[in-house]
Amino acid sequence: MLHSEQLTLPTYRGQNEQSMAHAAIAYAKANFRRRFMACTTSIGPGALNMVTAAALAHVNRIPLLLLPGDVFANRLPDPVLQQAEDFGDGTVTVNDCFRPVSRYFDRITRPEQIIPALRRAMQVLTDPADCGPVTLSLCQDVQAEAYDYPQSFFAEKVWNPRRIMPDSEEFAAAAATLKLAKKPVIIAGGGVLYSEATDALAAFAEEHGIPVMETQAGKSALPHEHELNMGSVGVTGSSASNALAEEADVVLAVGTRLQDFTTGSWALFKNEDVKIIGLNVQPFDAHKHNALPMVGDARVGLQALDAALMGWLVDSAWTFKALKEKEKWIADADAVLAPSNAELPSDAQVIGSVQRARRKASVICASGGLPGELHKLWRANAPGSYHLEYGFSTMGYEIAGGIGMALARPEDDVVVMVGDGSYLMMNSEIVSAVMLGIRLTIVLLDNSGFGCINRLQMATGGANFNNLFRDTKHEVMPSVDFAAHAASMGAKARKVASLAELETALAETESAGGVHVFVIDTDPLISTDAGGHWWDVAVPEVSERPSVIAAREAYVAALKGQRAG
């Protein structure tokens, strides 16, 4: 069937089941959840390779249809190739691992079951509140069976994501709370983008003079150049956002699940009387941190609040403070983005080079130290031009995600930024990108190991151990020629010796087709000190190391700033 319908239902061949699903997730995210892909695999390891991707989609509320193969429904040939048998339960297969990371799970043991299963799948995949991965486990023998399906099953249907109107009482409470606010702020999450509420957010902020700060998923909801965009918030936040968040008396959290990086492990908000308004389509998120829930669509909710607050404007001193804080942050950010004479550049300096050379680029990244630097420093000016997978922080997402984004937005200049550790984990989709003929730029930052975790290790009093290649036990010091490796898979690759050479190479290839990979050595120990906030990373209570003892004392002191409710 896929062969006969390949013009209307194209089939893409990936190199790895997990990365294939990553590409599908990025595709759906880049389309603001208005389109999605299906991923098929065989029984066994092929299916299980997708579980990590399913968890990623589950955490990030991204639509993804998974169609893994399963055992024979009739069980006559058991155990079949790749079947894992349960000694005490004949109904269990490896695909049951998808249950906790699927919004909806079904096992198709008869051909007619696909009728209600697909309808339920579409309901979940297009539901703003329940959106996430759907797994339909397909028994091998059933896949080959025929059934006289009704004509109505094949009728074209348009599924429109619903826009949930806020409850009148919840809305009234939220509006009244905002009217009394002296120092309000808005935290924009991914829900702003998925609701297509960016214009509504800008209008609301401008009308009432409220500063806006962005989560990883919400970054690009407002243009960086917008004067009320304070940038990133929380652990990887700008100094502007975090200074305002500490004083805020009302936080309007729009479309965000308020994870620990956003709230500074629930220690960011210093005002004892701070109130949070949770504007979210998912009640589970709207009620977090004892918030005043306002369950509803982001765009509808912002527009309704805007009308209810007509004529109300926050004290000009608060807005003026926000503008001055942003001014200071921009100066600090400019300093760390600028090139220097250091032997090895920092991640921030590489980001600066990429942004100067590719001013309209859409950046994609996922894990390690880069997400923190990008959250602070990348200057996104178009909705969706900042694509970070940091809900699950999945190493290996980057290159596959770049494919998904390029397929979804072929007009964009898609730039993947990836560290050497993540590249080594999942690089095979370079082959897929070359095969597909897409335009993709990959900037590979080589710090010879896991620099981010090494820095965290040091910050908590630990010794450098098992993260950087130089600190690991080995007979031969690894020395990977990443440019040669990428070239062997069909990419046009080169290693650059400096930031200036990187900028020149990026500028020269901005309009070039194909897959380009640029490798640059970076310093594993440098990260941006400006901005940021404490993060709750537990330090051992007992240790013989003085550095750990000191780190523990600092950790216990920091815990006192963590809110209990």
Secondary structure as a PSIPRED ss2 file (coil, helix, strand):
# PSIPRED VFORMAT (PSIPRED V4.0)

   1 M C   1.000  0.000  0.000
   2 L C   1.000  0.000  0.000
   3 H C   1.000  0.000  0.000
   4 S C   1.000  0.000  0.000
   5 E C   1.000  0.000  0.000
   6 Q C   1.000  0.000  0.000
   7 L C   1.000  0.000  0.000
   8 T C   1.000  0.000  0.000
   9 L C   1.000  0.000  0.000
  10 P C   1.000  0.000  0.000
  11 T C   1.000  0.000  0.000
  12 Y C   1.000  0.000  0.000
  13 R C   1.000  0.000  0.000
  14 G C   1.000  0.000  0.000
  15 Q C   1.000  0.000  0.000
  16 N C   1.000  0.000  0.000
  17 E H   0.000  1.000  0.000
  18 Q H   0.000  1.000  0.000
  19 S H   0.000  1.000  0.000
  20 M H   0.000  1.000  0.000
  21 A H   0.000  1.000  0.000
  22 H H   0.000  1.000  0.000
  23 A H   0.000  1.000  0.000
  24 A H   0.000  1.000  0.000
  25 I H   0.000  1.000  0.000
  26 A H   0.000  1.000  0.000
  27 Y H   0.000  1.000  0.000
  28 A H   0.000  1.000  0.000
  29 K H   0.000  1.000  0.000
  30 A H   0.000  1.000  0.000
  31 N C   1.000  0.000  0.000
  32 F C   1.000  0.000  0.000
  33 R C   1.000  0.000  0.000
  34 R C   1.000  0.000  0.000
  35 R C   1.000  0.000  0.000
  36 F C   1.000  0.000  0.000
  37 M C   1.000  0.000  0.000
  38 A E   0.000  0.000  1.000
  39 C E   0.000  0.000  1.000
  40 T E   0.000  0.000  1.000
  41 T E   0.000  0.000  1.000
  42 S C   1.000  0.000  0.000
  43 I C   1.000  0.000  0.000
  44 G C   1.000  0.000  0.000
  45 P H   0.000  1.000  0.000
  46 G H   0.000  1.000  0.000
  47 A H   0.000  1.000  0.000
  48 L H   0.000  1.000  0.000
  49 N C   1.000  0.000  0.000
  50 M C   1.000  0.000  0.000
  51 V H   0.000  1.000  0.000
  52 T H   0.000  1.000  0.000
  53 A H   0.000  1.000  0.000
  54 A H   0.000  1.000  0.000
  55 A H   0.000  1.000  0.000
  56 L H   0.000  1.000  0.000
  57 A H   0.000  1.000  0.000
  58 H H   0.000  1.000  0.000
  59 V H   0.000  1.000  0.000
  60 N H   0.000  1.000  0.000
  61 R C   1.000  0.000  0.000
  62 I C   1.000  0.000  0.000
  63 P C   1.000  0.000  0.000
  64 L E   0.000  0.000  1.000
  65 L E   0.000  0.000  1.000
  66 L E   0.000  0.000  1.000
  67 L E   0.000  0.000  1.000
  68 P E   0.000  0.000  1.000
  69 G E   0.000  0.000  1.000
  70 D E   0.000  0.000  1.000
  71 V C   1.000  0.000  0.000
  72 F C   1.000  0.000  0.000
  73 A C   1.000  0.000  0.000
  74 N C   1.000  0.000  0.000
  75 R C   1.000  0.000  0.000
  76 L C   1.000  0.000  0.000
  77 P C   1.000  0.000  0.000
  78 D C   1.000  0.000  0.000
  79 P C   1.000  0.000  0.000
  80 V C   1.000  0.000  0.000
  81 L C   1.000  0.000  0.000
  82 Q C   1.000  0.000  0.000
  83 Q C   1.000  0.000  0.000
  84 A C   1.000  0.000  0.000
  85 E C   1.000  0.000  0.000
  86 D C   1.000  0.000  0.000
  87 F C   1.000  0.000  0.000
  88 G C   1.000  0.000  0.000
  89 D C   1.000  0.000  0.000
  90 G C   1.000  0.000  0.000
  91 T C   1.000  0.000  0.000
  92 V C   1.000  0.000  0.000
  93 T C   1.000  0.000  0.000
  94 V H   0.000  1.000  0.000
  95 N H   0.000  1.000  0.000
  96 D H   0.000  1.000  0.000
  97 C H   0.000  1.000  0.000
  98 F H   0.000  1.000  0.000
  99 R H   0.000  1.000  0.000
 100 P H   0.000  1.000  0.000
 101 V H   0.000  1.000  0.000
 102 S C   1.000  0.000  0.000
 103 R C   1.000  0.000  0.000
 104 Y E   0.000  0.000  1.000
 105 F E   0.000  0.000  1.000
 106 D E   0.000  0.000  1.000
 107 R E   0.000  0.000  1.000
 108 I E   0.000  0.000  1.000
 109 T C   1.000  0.000  0.000
 110 R C   1.000  0.000  0.000
 111 P H   0.000  1.000  0.000
 112 E H   0.000  1.000  0.000
 113 Q H   0.000  1.000  0.000
 114 I H   0.000  1.000  0.000
 115 I H   0.000  1.000  0.000
 116 P H   0.000  1.000  0.000
 117 A H   0.000  1.000  0.000
 118 L H   0.000  1.000  0.000
 119 R H   0.000  1.000  0.000
 120 R H   0.000  1.000  0.000
 121 A H   0.000  1.000  0.000
 122 M H   0.000  1.000  0.000
 123 Q H   0.000  1.000  0.000
 124 V H   0.000  1.000  0.000
 125 L H   0.000  1.000  0.000
 126 T C   1.000  0.000  0.000
 127 D C   1.000  0.000  0.000
 128 P C   1.000  0.000  0.000
 129 A C   1.000  0.000  0.000
 130 D C   1.000  0.000  0.000
 131 C C   1.000  0.000  0.000
 132 G C   1.000  0.000  0.000
 133 P E   0.000  0.000  1.000
 134 V E   0.000  0.000  1.000
 135 T E   0.000  0.000  1.000
 136 L E   0.000  0.000  1.000
 137 S E   0.000  0.000  1.000
 138 L E   0.000  0.000  1.000
 139 C E   0.000  0.000  1.000
 140 Q H   0.000  1.000  0.000
 141 D H   0.000  1.000  0.000
 142 V H   0.000  1.000  0.000
 143 Q H   0.000  1.000  0.000
 144 A C   1.000  0.000  0.000
 145 E C   1.000  0.000  0.000
 146 A C   1.000  0.000  0.000
 147 Y C   1.000  0.000  0.000
 148 D C   1.000  0.000  0.000
 149 Y C   1.000  0.000  0.000
 150 P C   1.000  0.000  0.000
 151 Q H   0.000  1.000  0.000
 152 S H   0.000  1.000  0.000
 153 F H   0.000  1.000  0.000
 154 F H   0.000  1.000  0.000
 155 A C   1.000  0.000  0.000
 156 E C   1.000  0.000  0.000
 157 K C   1.000  0.000  0.000
 158 V C   1.000  0.000  0.000
 159 W C   1.000  0.000  0.000
 160 N C   1.000  0.000  0.000
 161 P C   1.000  0.000  0.000
 162 R C   1.000  0.000  0.000
 163 R C   1.000  0.000  0.000
 164 I C   1.000  0.000  0.000
 165 M C   1.000  0.000  0.000
 166 P C   1.000  0.000  0.000
 167 D C   1.000  0.000  0.000
 168 S H   0.000  1.000  0.000
 169 E H   0.000  1.000  0.000
 170 E H   0.000  1.000  0.000
 171 F H   0.000  1.000  0.000
 172 A H   0.000  1.000  0.000
 173 A H   0.000  1.000  0.000
 174 A H   0.000  1.000  0.000
 175 A H   0.000  1.000  0.000
 176 A H   0.000  1.000  0.000
 177 T H   0.000  1.000  0.000
 178 L H   0.000  1.000  0.000
 179 K H   0.000  1.000  0.000
 180 L C   1.000  0.000  0.000
 181 A C   1.000  0.000  0.000
 182 K C   1.000  0.000  0.000
 183 K C   1.000  0.000  0.000
 184 P E   0.000  0.000  1.000
 185 V E   0.000  0.000  1.000
 186 I E   0.000  0.000  1.000
 187 I E   0.000  0.000  1.000
 188 A E   0.000  0.000  1.000
 189 G C   1.000  0.000  0.000
 190 G H   0.000  1.000  0.000
 191 G H   0.000  1.000  0.000
 192 V H   0.000  1.000  0.000
 193 L H   0.000  1.000  0.000
 194 Y H   0.000  1.000  0.000
 195 S C   1.000  0.000  0.000
 196 E C   1.000  0.000  0.000
 197 A C   1.000  0.000  0.000
 198 T H   0.000  1.000  0.000
 199 D H   0.000  1.000  0.000
 200 A H   0.000  1.000  0.000
 201 L H   0.000  1.000  0.000
 202 A H   0.000  1.000  0.000
 203 A H   0.000  1.000  0.000
 204 F H   0.000  1.000  0.000
 205 A H   0.000  1.000  0.000
 206 E H   0.000  1.000  0.000
 207 E H   0.000  1.000  0.000
 208 H H   0.000  1.000  0.000
 209 G C   1.000  0.000  0.000
 210 I C   1.000  0.000  0.000
 211 P C   1.000  0.000  0.000
 212 V E   0.000  0.000  1.000
 213 M E   0.000  0.000  1.000
 214 E E   0.000  0.000  1.000
 215 T C   1.000  0.000  0.000
 216 Q C   1.000  0.000  0.000
 217 A C   1.000  0.000  0.000
 218 G C   1.000  0.000  0.000
 219 K C   1.000  0.000  0.000
 220 S C   1.000  0.000  0.000
 221 A C   1.000  0.000  0.000
 222 L C   1.000  0.000  0.000
 223 P C   1.000  0.000  0.000
 224 H C   1.000  0.000  0.000
 225 E C   1.000  0.000  0.000
 226 H C   1.000  0.000  0.000
 227 E C   1.000  0.000  0.000
 228 L C   1.000  0.000  0.000
 229 N E   0.000  0.000  1.000
 230 M E   0.000  0.000  1.000
 231 G E   0.000  0.000  1.000
 232 S E   0.000  0.000  1.000
 233 V C   1.000  0.000  0.000
 234 G C   1.000  0.000  0.000
 235 V C   1.000  0.000  0.000
 236 T C   1.000  0.000  0.000
 237 G C   1.000  0.000  0.000
 238 S C   1.000  0.000  0.000
 239 S H   0.000  1.000  0.000
 240 A H   0.000  1.000  0.000
 241 S H   0.000  1.000  0.000
 242 N H   0.000  1.000  0.000
 243 A H   0.000  1.000  0.000
 244 L H   0.000  1.000  0.000
 245 A H   0.000  1.000  0.000
 246 E H   0.000  1.000  0.000
 247 E H   0.000  1.000  0.000
 248 A C   1.000  0.000  0.000
 249 D C   1.000  0.000  0.000
 250 V E   0.000  0.000  1.000
 251 V E   0.000  0.000  1.000
 252 L E   0.000  0.000  1.000
 253 A E   0.000  0.000  1.000
 254 V E   0.000  0.000  1.000
 255 G C   1.000  0.000  0.000
 256 T C   1.000  0.000  0.000
 257 R C   1.000  0.000  0.000
 258 L C   1.000  0.000  0.000
 259 Q C   1.000  0.000  0.000
 260 D H   0.000  1.000  0.000
 261 F H   0.000  1.000  0.000
 262 T H   0.000  1.000  0.000
 263 T H   0.000  1.000  0.000
 264 G C   1.000  0.000  0.000
 265 S C   1.000  0.000  0.000
 266 W C   1.000  0.000  0.000
 267 A C   1.000  0.000  0.000
 268 L C   1.000  0.000  0.000
 269 F C   1.000  0.000  0.000
 270 K C   1.000  0.000  0.000
 271 N C   1.000  0.000  0.000
 272 E C   1.000  0.000  0.000
 273 D C   1.000  0.000  0.000
 274 V C   1.000  0.000  0.000
 275 K E   0.000  0.000  1.000
 276 I E   0.000  0.000  1.000
 277 I E   0.000  0.000  1.000
 278 G E   0.000  0.000  1.000
 279 L E   0.000  0.000  1.000
 280 N E   0.000  0.000  1.000
 281 V C   1.000  0.000  0.000
 282 Q C   1.000  0.000  0.000
 283 P H   0.000  1.000  0.000
 284 F H   0.000  1.000  0.000
 285 D H   0.000  1.000  0.000
 286 A H   0.000  1.000  0.000
 287 H C   1.000  0.000  0.000
 288 K H   0.000  1.000  0.000
 289 H H   0.000  1.000  0.000
 290 N H   0.000  1.000  0.000
 291 A C   1.000  0.000  0.000
 292 L E   0.000  0.000  1.000
 293 P E   0.000  0.000  1.000
 294 M E   0.000  0.000  1.000
 295 V E   0.000  0.000  1.000
 296 G C   1.000  0.000  0.000
 297 D C   1.000  0.000  0.000
 298 A H   0.000  1.000  0.000
 299 R H   0.000  1.000  0.000
 300 V H   0.000  1.000  0.000
 301 G H   0.000  1.000  0.000
 302 L H   0.000  1.000  0.000
 303 Q H   0.000  1.000  0.000
 304 A H   0.000  1.000  0.000
 305 L H   0.000  1.000  0.000
 306 D H   0.000  1.000  0.000
 307 A H   0.000  1.000  0.000
 308 A H   0.000  1.000  0.000
 309 L C   1.000  0.000  0.000
 310 M C   1.000  0.000  0.000
 311 G C   1.000  0.000  0.000
 312 W C   1.000  0.000  0.000
 313 L C   1.000  0.000  0.000
 314 V C   1.000  0.000  0.000
 315 D C   1.000  0.000  0.000
 316 S H   0.000  1.000  0.000
 317 A H   0.000  1.000  0.000
 318 W H   0.000  1.000  0.000
 319 T H   0.000  1.000  0.000
 320 F H   0.000  1.000  0.000
 321 K H   0.000  1.000  0.000
 322 A H   0.000  1.000  0.000
 323 L H   0.000  1.000  0.000
 324 K H   0.000  1.000  0.000
 325 E H   0.000  1.000  0.000
 326 K H   0.000  1.000  0.000
 327 E H   0.000  1.000  0.000
 328 K H   0.000  1.000  0.000
 329 W H   0.000  1.000  0.000
 330 I H   0.000  1.000  0.000
 331 A H   0.000  1.000  0.000
 332 D H   0.000  1.000  0.000
 333 A H   0.000  1.000  0.000
 334 D H   0.000  1.000  0.000
 335 A H   0.000  1.000  0.000
 336 V H   0.000  1.000  0.000
 337 L H   0.000  1.000  0.000
 338 A C   1.000  0.000  0.000
 339 P C   1.000  0.000  0.000
 340 S C   1.000  0.000  0.000
 341 N C   1.000  0.000  0.000
 342 A C   1.000  0.000  0.000
 343 E C   1.000  0.000  0.000
 344 L C   1.000  0.000  0.000
 345 P C   1.000  0.000  0.000
 346 S C   1.000  0.000  0.000
 347 D H   0.000  1.000  0.000
 348 A H   0.000  1.000  0.000
 349 Q H   0.000  1.000  0.000
 350 V H   0.000  1.000  0.000
 351 I H   0.000  1.000  0.000
 352 G H   0.000  1.000  0.000
 353 S H   0.000  1.000  0.000
 354 V H   0.000  1.000  0.000
 355 Q H   0.000  1.000  0.000
 356 R H   0.000  1.000  0.000
 357 A H   0.000  1.000  0.000
 358 R C   1.000  0.000  0.000
 359 R C   1.000  0.000  0.000
 360 K C   1.000  0.000  0.000
 361 A E   0.000  0.000  1.000
 362 S E   0.000  0.000  1.000
 363 V E   0.000  0.000  1.000
 364 I E   0.000  0.000  1.000
 365 C E   0.000  0.000  1.000
 366 A C   1.000  0.000  0.000
 367 S C   1.000  0.000  0.000
 368 G C   1.000  0.000  0.000
 369 G C   1.000  0.000  0.000
 370 L H   0.000  1.000  0.000
 371 P H   0.000  1.000  0.000
 372 G H   0.000  1.000  0.000
 373 E H   0.000  1.000  0.000
 374 L H   0.000  1.000  0.000
 375 H H   0.000  1.000  0.000
 376 K H   0.000  1.000  0.000
 377 L H   0.000  1.000  0.000
 378 W C   1.000  0.000  0.000
 379 R C   1.000  0.000  0.000
 380 A C   1.000  0.000  0.000
 381 N C   1.000  0.000  0.000
 382 A C   1.000  0.000  0.000
 383 P C   1.000  0.000  0.000
 384 G C   1.000  0.000  0.000
 385 S C   1.000  0.000  0.000
 386 Y E   0.000  0.000  1.000
 387 H E   0.000  0.000  1.000
 388 L E   0.000  0.000  1.000
 389 E C   1.000  0.000  0.000
 390 Y C   1.000  0.000  0.000
 391 G C   1.000  0.000  0.000
 392 F C   1.000  0.000  0.000
 393 S C   1.000  0.000  0.000
 394 T C   1.000  0.000  0.000
 395 M C   1.000  0.000  0.000
 396 G C   1.000  0.000  0.000
 397 Y H   0.000  1.000  0.000
 398 E H   0.000  1.000  0.000
 399 I H   0.000  1.000  0.000
 400 A H   0.000  1.000  0.000
 401 G H   0.000  1.000  0.000
 402 G H   0.000  1.000  0.000
 403 I H   0.000  1.000  0.000
 404 G H   0.000  1.000  0.000
 405 M H   0.000  1.000  0.000
 406 A H   0.000  1.000  0.000
 407 L H   0.000  1.000  0.000
 408 A H   0.000  1.000  0.000
 409 R C   1.000  0.000  0.000
 410 P C   1.000  0.000  0.000
 411 E C   1.000  0.000  0.000
 412 D C   1.000  0.000  0.000
 413 D E   0.000  0.000  1.000
 414 V E   0.000  0.000  1.000
 415 V E   0.000  0.000  1.000
 416 V E   0.000  0.000  1.000
 417 M E   0.000  0.000  1.000
 418 V E   0.000  0.000  1.000
 419 G E   0.000  0.000  1.000
 420 D H   0.000  1.000  0.000
 421 G H   0.000  1.000  0.000
 422 S H   0.000  1.000  0.000
 423 Y H   0.000  1.000  0.000
 424 L H   0.000  1.000  0.000
 425 M H   0.000  1.000  0.000
 426 M C   1.000  0.000  0.000
 427 N C   1.000  0.000  0.000
 428 S C   1.000  0.000  0.000
 429 E H   0.000  1.000  0.000
 430 I H   0.000  1.000  0.000
 431 V H   0.000  1.000  0.000
 432 S H   0.000  1.000  0.000
 433 A H   0.000  1.000  0.000
 434 V H   0.000  1.000  0.000
 435 M H   0.000  1.000  0.000
 436 L H   0.000  1.000  0.000
 437 G C   1.000  0.000  0.000
 438 I C   1.000  0.000  0.000
 439 R C   1.000  0.000  0.000
 440 L E   0.000  0.000  1.000
 441 T E   0.000  0.000  1.000
 442 I E   0.000  0.000  1.000
 443 V E   0.000  0.000  1.000
 444 L E   0.000  0.000  1.000
 445 L E   0.000  0.000  1.000
 446 D E   0.000  0.000  1.000
 447 N C   1.000  0.000  0.000
 448 S C   1.000  0.000  0.000
 449 G E   0.000  0.000  1.000
 450 F C   1.000  0.000  0.000
 451 G H   0.000  1.000  0.000
 452 C H   0.000  1.000  0.000
 453 I H   0.000  1.000  0.000
 454 N H   0.000  1.000  0.000
 455 R H   0.000  1.000  0.000
 456 L H   0.000  1.000  0.000
 457 Q H   0.000  1.000  0.000
 458 M H   0.000  1.000  0.000
 459 A H   0.000  1.000  0.000
 460 T C   1.000  0.000  0.000
 461 G C   1.000  0.000  0.000
 462 G C   1.000  0.000  0.000
 463 A C   1.000  0.000  0.000
 464 N C   1.000  0.000  0.000
 465 F C   1.000  0.000  0.000
 466 N C   1.000  0.000  0.000
 467 N C   1.000  0.000  0.000
 468 L E   0.000  0.000  1.000
 469 F H   0.000  1.000  0.000
 470 R H   0.000  1.000  0.000
 471 D H   0.000  1.000  0.000
 472 T C   1.000  0.000  0.000
 473 K C   1.000  0.000  0.000
 474 H C   1.000  0.000  0.000
 475 E C   1.000  0.000  0.000
 476 V C   1.000  0.000  0.000
 477 M C   1.000  0.000  0.000
 478 P C   1.000  0.000  0.000
 479 S C   1.000  0.000  0.000
 480 V C   1.000  0.000  0.000
 481 D C   1.000  0.000  0.000
 482 F H   0.000  1.000  0.000
 483 A H   0.000  1.000  0.000
 484 A H   0.000  1.000  0.000
 485 H H   0.000  1.000  0.000
 486 A H   0.000  1.000  0.000
 487 A H   0.000  1.000  0.000
 488 S H   0.000  1.000  0.000
 489 M C   1.000  0.000  0.000
 490 G C   1.000  0.000  0.000
 491 A C   1.000  0.000  0.000
 492 K E   0.000  0.000  1.000
 493 A E   0.000  0.000  1.000
 494 R E   0.000  0.000  1.000
 495 K E   0.000  0.000  1.000
 496 V C   1.000  0.000  0.000
 497 A C   1.000  0.000  0.000
 498 S C   1.000  0.000  0.000
 499 L H   0.000  1.000  0.000
 500 A H   0.000  1.000  0.000
 501 E H   0.000  1.000  0.000
 502 L H   0.000  1.000  0.000
 503 E H   0.000  1.000  0.000
 504 T H   0.000  1.000  0.000
 505 A H   0.000  1.000  0.000
 506 L H   0.000  1.000  0.000
 507 A H   0.000  1.000  0.000
 508 E H   0.000  1.000  0.000
 509 T C   1.000  0.000  0.000
 510 E C   1.000  0.000  0.000
 511 S C   1.000  0.000  0.000
 512 A C   1.000  0.000  0.000
 513 G C   1.000  0.000  0.000
 514 G C   1.000  0.000  0.000
 515 V E   0.000  0.000  1.000
 516 H E   0.000  0.000  1.000
 517 V E   0.000  0.000  1.000
 518 F E   0.000  0.000  1.000
 519 V E   0.000  0.000  1.000
 520 I E   0.000  0.000  1.000
 521 D E   0.000  0.000  1.000
 522 T C   1.000  0.000  0.000
 523 D C   1.000  0.000  0.000
 524 P C   1.000  0.000  0.000
 525 L C   1.000  0.000  0.000
 526 I C   1.000  0.000  0.000
 527 S C   1.000  0.000  0.000
 528 T C   1.000  0.000  0.000
 529 D C   1.000  0.000  0.000
 530 A C   1.000  0.000  0.000
 531 G C   1.000  0.000  0.000
 532 G C   1.000  0.000  0.000
 533 H C   1.000  0.000  0.000
 534 W C   1.000  0.000  0.000
 535 W C   1.000  0.000  0.000
 536 D C   1.000  0.000  0.000
 537 V C   1.000  0.000  0.000
 538 A C   1.000  0.000  0.000
 539 V C   1.000  0.000  0.000
 540 P C   1.000  0.000  0.000
 541 E C   1.000  0.000  0.000
 542 V C   1.000  0.000  0.000
 543 S C   1.000  0.000  0.000
 544 E C   1.000  0.000  0.000
 545 R C   1.000  0.000  0.000
 546 P H   0.000  1.000  0.000
 547 S H   0.000  1.000  0.000
 548 V H   0.000  1.000  0.000
 549 I H   0.000  1.000  0.000
 550 A H   0.000  1.000  0.000
 551 A H   0.000  1.000  0.000
 552 R H   0.000  1.000  0.000
 553 E H   0.000  1.000  0.000
 554 A H   0.000  1.000  0.000
 555 Y H   0.000  1.000  0.000
 556 V H   0.000  1.000  0.000
 557 A H   0.000  1.000  0.000
 558 A H   0.000  1.000  0.000
 559 L H   0.000  1.000  0.000
 560 K C   1.000  0.000  0.000
 561 G C   1.000  0.000  0.000
 562 Q C   1.000  0.000  0.000
 563 R C   1.000  0.000  0.000
 564 A C   1.000  0.000  0.000
 565 G C   1.000  0.000  0.000
